[in-house]
């Protein structure tokens, strides 16, 4: 019975996700589902990306969090549309929560919609939001075993961003092991090795995400 209930939940989620994807495709809007553990640097990545691209492209953000709007407050200075979804204890966003807020955006005047999912590497991966693609964000402070321990995310993501590379000398993170495990799961996936706080490697990321918009 429990398996059947979960299947029904996922089926309903998928149906709504497909509807959302059709809407976004019709409006020529890319939606990026950003998935990471808590503290990996999703919001800092969004800050740097908005700072660089907000004058070139029309950006929007859906902020998913258990409580508070603190991450959204950090992005207000970029004068972009932001909607906060508080899950009140839920460990992930789903397509129904996205559907309820999508009308708050002027999709006719949007190029890319970032979704900062709840910090978690498991549940958010299982629930399709109707996104164009998933972006996996990990950091050197979490350990190098994340692709091996959470393979579903790294198989499904279109790109992986390894953050906090400036801290490599102070951790036991083995970057070769990380690259090797990632290569086994997804040999062609782009890997961006960056420090969002220091700015290292971000130019390559900016070029790549801009290409996704231009080629849409």
N, C-alpha and C positions, 0 to 999 in steps of 0.2 A: 504493500500500500504506500509506503513512504517513497519508494522509487517512482511509482506512478504519479504521486503528487509533484515530485520534483520535475518529472518530465512535462507535466502540464504547465508548470511555472515557466520552464524554459521555452516551451512551445509558444505560450502567450507572449513572452518577451521577444521571441524571434519574429513573430508576426508583426508586432509593433515596430521592431527594428527595421524590418523590410519597408514598412510604410515611411518611416523617417528617412531612410536612405533614398527612396524614390523622390521625396519632397526636396531633399538637399541636392540630388542630382539634377532635378528640374530647375532649380535655382542656381546651379553651377557653384555651389558652396562646398568646400572641403571641410569635413569635421574630423579632428584628430583626437583620439581617445588616449590621454596620457596616463600611463599606469606605472606605479612605483611603490616601494615601501615608504612608510612615513619618514620624512627627513632626508630623502634622497636628493631633493633640490628641484622639485617640479615647479614651485612658485617662483623661485629664483630664475629658473630657465625661462619662464613666461615673462618675467620682468625684463630680462636681457633681450628676448625676442621681440617683445613689444617696443622696447626702446629703439631697437634697430629698424624694425619694419613698419611701424605704425604710420609713417608718412608715405609709404609706398603701397601698402595694401590695407584693405578694410578688414579689421580683425574683431572678433568677439570672443568672450570667455564664459563658459559655464563652470562654476566652482562647486565641486562636490566635497562636502565635509560632514563629519558627524555632528558638530555644533560650531557655532561662531561664524563670523564673516571676515576673520582676520586676513586670510589669504587674499580675498577680494579687495579689502582695503588697501593692500599693497599695490594693487594694479589700477586703482582709481585715477592716479596721476596721469595715465596715458589716455584718458578721455575716450575709452572704448566701452561698448555695451557689455555689461557683466551681470550675470544672474547667479545667485547663490542657491544651491540645493542642500539643505541640511537633512541628513538621513536619520537623525535622532537615534543613533545606535546601529544603524545598518552599515554593513561592511563594504557596500558597493552601490554604485548607481545602476539603474536598469533603464530599459527603453521607455517605460511608461513615465518615469520621472523626467526624462528628456522631453517626451512628447508634451508634457504639461507646461513646459517653459519655452518651447521652441517658438511659439507665437509672439513671445516678448521681443524677439529679434526681427529686425527688418532684413529679411533674407535677400531681398532685391539689392541691397546695398552692403553685402558682406561677401568677402572672398574666402575667409577661413574662420572656422569656429573651433577653438580649443576647448576640450573638456578635461579639467583636472579632476580625475577620479579620486575616490577615497583611497588613502594610503593602504595598500594591500596588494600582494602579488598573486593571490589565488582567485578570490571571488570576482573581482572586476574583469578578469580575463574570460570568465565563463559566460558573462552577460554581454551580448552584442547590443550596442547602443544605437546602431544605425550609422556608425562612423565610417568614414572613408578608409581610415587605417588606424591601427594602434601604434603608439610609440612607447617603447619600454625605456624607463629611466632607472638606472642603478648608480650606486656610488661606491667608491673605494672603501669607505668605512663600514660597508655591510659584509664584506668578504667576497672572495672571487668565485664562490660556488653557486651563485644564483641561477645561471642557465641550467646547471645540472639538477638543481633542486626544484626549479619551477619551469620545466621545459615548455609547457603549453604557451606561455606568454612569448617566449623567444622564438617559437615556431611561427606564431601568428603575427608578430609585430612586423611592420615594414621597415623599421629602423630601431637601433639601440643607441642610447646615449649614456656613456659612462662618465659620471660627474665626479668632481672633487679629486681630479688627478693631481692637483697640487699637494694633496695629503699622502700620496703614495710613499714617500720616504718615512712616514710616521705610522704606517700600517703594515700588516703582513699580507696584504693583497698581492697575489701573484697574477700579473696581467697576462702572462703567457698562458697560464691555465684557463683564465677567463676567455681569452680569444679562442683557445682550442676547443673548449666546451661549446662555445657559441658556434664555431665553425661546424661542429658535428651536427648540431640541430638545424642550422640555417646558414649554409655556406656562402650565400650571396648577399646576406643582409648587410647594409651599411652600418658601421660602428663609428660613432663620434666620441672621441676621447677629449673631454673638456674640463675646464674649471669655470663654473658659472660665476664664482665670486671674483676670480682673477682675470677671466676673459680668455684664457688659453683655449685654442681650438674652436672657438665659437664662429669664426668667419666661415669655416667649412660648413657648419650647421646652418648658418644663415643662408648660404648659397643653396644648400640642398632643400631647405623648406621653401625657399622662394621658387625653386624649380617645380616643386609640387603644385604651387599655385599657378604658375605660368602654363604648365602642361595640362592643367585640368580642363 
